[in-house]
Amino acid sequence: MKQINRSDIKDALHTHIDSKHASVVFENIWEKYSNRKSGGHPNRRIYRKRIIVLSILGSLCFLTLSQSPVRAFIEQFIEVKWIKNVKNAEIGYSWANTAGDARSLVLNKEEAEKSLGISIPWPDPLDGMSGQREIRTRKEDDSPLGYDYTIRTNDRYYEVIANYKNNRQPEFYAQTTGTALVKEISIQDVTATLITSPEFIHVPHLYFEKGDWKIVVTVTDYTEDDVMSEQEIIELAGSIK
């Protein structure tokens, strides 16, 4: 496992931005996402920094992808723009070809599998939580695309977006005063990527693939006193079977 220090990451990121010029300016990225013809489904998930700023737990960026250039790793997962005002910080992702032409509200895994006509990996721990829950399946031309599972508890907001046989990966982006964190981890022999930024330590994104499925797990902590640990989100992702 390789760890690269902050200065190495910063230099690589600046080189990446210099090579891309305006293509990594957030407004242009946003325009590109907005113009995609995958409307209907909320493909863009954005977290913005408001007036209340949570304490920053760390600003080092750890990349653990063995024998791969830093820039190539970053380009694969996230586009970054540096900003001066923390209140303008954002993090989120866009996912093409996931909208579908039919969405159905379901109550549980059994109904979701019946709606899609296939077996699906499911976040069982979320079923045992109390809160405001919403589960929707998505289809295109009567073929399964995936499902969205969200639940809002007293302390956290959980979101699982699962897409079936999609040849596109989610495209993450961030506006940050520091550096994006992109970390490769292993979940039951499955490679996963943890993505966040200094302003959004309390909003970790975890992306992984399981068979024909591509999945993003996002957990939003409402307070800085109960930030979800890396181990917790790993355990949640590992439960999706």
Secondary structure, DSSP 8 states (H G I E B T S, - for coil): -----HHHHHHHHHHHHHHHGGGGSHHHHHHHHHT-S-TTS---EEEE--SS-------------TT--HHHHHHHHEEEEE-S-GGG-EEEEE-TT---SEEEEESSHHHHHHHHTS----BHHHHTS-SEEEEEEEEETTEEEEEEEEEE-SSEEEEEEEEES-S---EEEEEESS--EEEEEEETTEEEEEEE-GGGTTS-EEEEEETTEEEEEEEEESSGGG---HHHHHHHHHTB-
